[in-house]
């Protein structure tokens, strides 16, 4: 029994990036579809005549609003993730070009060491990928 508990505790947990990926690929689209279907079902065939009927229409409209909001959030996350990835790629190319140019420039070794130290202070090793 004790070994079973230890092996369960040692199992790798789902990383945050993996969980976000699952959320945005599975749960978010399902939530959007469910909310949209609920909104449409509530709104279809309703002919509001009194205030309680209008509450039902409002509830359906709210479900449609939530579905649209979730869809917009998913689109926004995907769009900005791609945009950030493009920017990071461009800046990596700029930095690589800059460092190749620095390697070819006749600089004293002390200046390069100072530059490396400054960069290490600005971007700690744990933050680099």
N, C-alpha and C positions, 0 to 999 in steps of 0.2 A: 504494500500500500504506500509506504514511504517513497519507494522508488518511482511509483507512478506519479506521485505529486511532484517529485523533483523533475521528472522528465516533462511534465506539463508546464512547470514553471520555466524550464529552459527553452521551450518552444519559442521561436521568433515571433514577435508580435507584428501586426501589420504596421508598416511605417506610415508616417503622416502623408507622404507623397502618394503612396499606394492607396490610402484611404480616400484622399481627395480625388484621385483618378477614378476609383470605383464610384464615389459619390457623383461626380460630374458625368460619368458615362452611363450609370445605371439608375441611381435613385432620382436624380434631378429630372431626366426625361420621363420616368414613370410618374413622378409627382406632377409634372406639367400636364401629361395626358390625363391623369386622374382628375385633376382640378378642372381641366377644360371640359372633360366629359360630364362631370358633375354640374358644371355651370350650364352647359348646353341642355342637359336633361331637365334641369330645374326650369330653365327659360322656355323650353319647347311646350307649346300648347297652353301656356298660362295666359289667361285673359284677366288681368287684375281688375277687380271690381271694388274691393274694399281694402282697408289698410293692411290686413294680414296677407292679402295677395301681393301687395306691393313689397312687403317684407320678403316674400319668397323671391320675387324678381330681384330685389336688392341682393339677397344671398347668392343667387345665381350670377349676377353681375360681379359680385365680389370674388367668387370662385374663378371666373374668367380673368379678372384682374390679377389674381394671384398666379394663375397659369402664365399669363403674359409676363408678369414680373420675373417669375422663375426662368422663363425662356430667355428673357433679356439678360438676366444675371449670368446664365450659362454662356450665352453668346459673348457677353462682355469679358468674362474670364478667359474664354478661348482666344478672343481677339487680342486682348492685352498681353496674354502669355506669348502669343506669336510675335507681337510687336517687340516685347522685351527681349525675346530670343534673338530677333534680328539685330537689335541694338547692341546686345552683348557680343554677337558675332562680329559686327562692324568694329566695335571698340577693341576686340581682341586682335583683329587684323591691323588696326592702327597702332596698337601697342607693339605688336610683333615687328611691324615695319620700322617703328621708332627705335626699337632695340637693335635691329639689324643695322640700322644707320649708325647708332651709337658704337656698335662693335667695329665698324669700319672707320670711324672718326678717330683721329689721333688725340686721345684723351689720356691724361695720367691715370694710372691704376687707382690712386687714392680717390679721385673723383668718381670713378665707377663704383668703388667700394662704398663711398658715401651715398651714392644714388641707391645702391642695393639696400643699404641700411635704412634709408628714408622710406623706400617702398615696403620693406618688411614691417616698419612701424605703422605705415598707413594701412596696409592690408595684412593682418596676421595670418599665419600659416593655416589656422583652422578654418578661415573664411574662404580660402582658395579651393577651387575644384579641379 
